[in-house]
C-alpha cells in the first residue's frame, strides 16, 4: 500500500519567483515525516509538488524529479489526475463539500471516479470513517450536511474522504492549525494509526506536534526575504530535536531564531 | 496617561470626555418623521401647492433638517452627523419605494376587475377592438414561448461563457470576452432588435416570427446571465476545487459536480432575474414579432403576440376605455408573471444553497 518518495533537485516557481530551490530528500514508506520551518520557507509549496497540486495555481511550475517508488511523477506521460489519486491530501482548513452529506463527502472520491454500486460505497464509507475515528460520532446522521460538524470533526471527515480513495501517500498541510487542542489530539492519534498503512507527510508549525507524531523531521529555511526556501536537514526526529547537525536547526527549535 | 498629564488638566481637552452623553429617546426618529410629514402637509396646503409630490419633498427635507438640528442641540455634532446620514438613507428609501408601491397598487386597482377566466383564456380574434371582451391568451402564449426560446438559447451559452471565464480563461481571449460581455450589457434593446432584423429577417430573408423576437431577447439576456453566473462561480471557495483535485478528480468533473452544484442557487436566481428582465422588453418584440390578434402557438411561423406588445397596442391603437382596461389587465398579468419568477428564484436559491444544518 505505501510507497517511498525520492525527490532529487526539485525547484518550484510561481511565475518568475523561485519559491524553493534544489531540494533532495527521501520519504520512507509507512512512516510519518514532518516538515518544519518558518513561514514562507516553502514547506507547503514543497508538499504540493509531491502530488502535482502546485501546478493548479496559474503560472506555477516545477523543475526536478519526484520518484514514487520507480515512477517519476513529473515524467511526460504522467497524468496529474492519476498522481493525485495515488497521493492524497488534507488541507489546512477543513473543506468538506458544502452541498454534500457526510456520506456523500466520504464517497465523493469514489463516486466521481465512477463507482456507483451502493454496497461498495457503503462499505468504503464505513471503513474510512472508522479509519478516521469519526464513525461512532456520525453513524446516526450520515445523511446530514458535512458542514454541520464541528471543526475537528470536519477535519477528520476530510481525512476520511482522503483515505477513502485508498492513496499510497497522504500529505497533510498543517491539518491541526485551525483546531483546538482536543481535536488536535484526536488527529495526532489518528496519524499514529494511519502510518501503518500510508506514507504520511505532515507540514506543521507546532514543533511539539512534529516531535510527537513524526519519525523523521525535515527543517526548511530561507536565507532572507525574497530568497527561495531550502531544505536545511532531514534526520530522525529524535536527533533533530536533541542533537541537530546544523546550527540553524538548533536555533529554530530552541526558539533563538529571529 | 503619561506622568505629565494630571487628572485636572489634560494636554488635549477633547480627549477627556464623559462616557455618558445626553441621548434622544428611541422614538425620536419616528416622532420627527410624523412631525415633518405634518409640517410638510401644512406648508403644502397653506401655500396651495397642487402636487402631492412637492408636499412629500418638503416633508423629506424637513425630516433631514429637524433630525440634524435636534440631534446637534441635544447630543452633539458627531451624533448629529450620524443621524443625518441615517435619515438620508431613510428618505432615499422612501423615495425609491413610494413609486414602486403606487405603481403596483394602481395596476392592481385598474387591472383586477379585467382579469378573469375569460380574459386569460381568449384571444382578440373576432373581437371588435373598440368594444369590450377579448383577452390575452395569445399574448400569454407568445410571451411564454418567446421568453422560453430565448432562455433556452441564452442560458446555456451564458453559463458556459461564465464557466470559461472563471475556470479556464487566461490571457487575451478571456479579456476580449469580458470586454464584449460588458459591451453587450450596454446594448439598447432596440439596437438588438435592429441587429436581428437586419441579419435574420433582411439578410437571411426569414419572415417575422416569435423566434426572431427571441433571438433579440437572447442577445439581451446573455450578458446578464454571464455576469451573474461569473459572480456566483467566483464565490465558490478555491479550497473546494483543490479538495476535489486532491481526490484525483479531473477538472471538468470538479466543475460539473462540485463547483456548479455549490453555486447552483445563485446561478438559478441570476437566470430567473434575466428572464424577468427580458419578459418586459417591448422594442425588439414590436420590430420582430409584429403582433397578432389570433392565437399562434408556433413561434417559428407567422407573427405572434406578446404581453408588452399587447399592452402597447391596446393603449396606442385602440385608444379607448375598453383598450385601456385590457392594457391594464395585461400589465397586471405581466407584473404577476415577473414577480412570480422572482419568488421562484428566491425559493430555489434558499432551497439549493449550501446549508450548515445539524
Interface residues (C-beta under 8 A of the other chain):
Chain A: X51 X53 X56 X58 X81 X82 X83 X84 X85 X86 X88 X89 X91 X93 X95 X96 X97 X98 X99 X108 X109 X112 X113 X144 X145 X147 X148 X158 X161 X162 X165
Chain B: X170 X237 X239 X240 X241 X242 X243 X244 X245 X246 X247 X248 X249 X250 X253 X254 X257 X258 X261 X262 X354 X355 X356 X357 X358
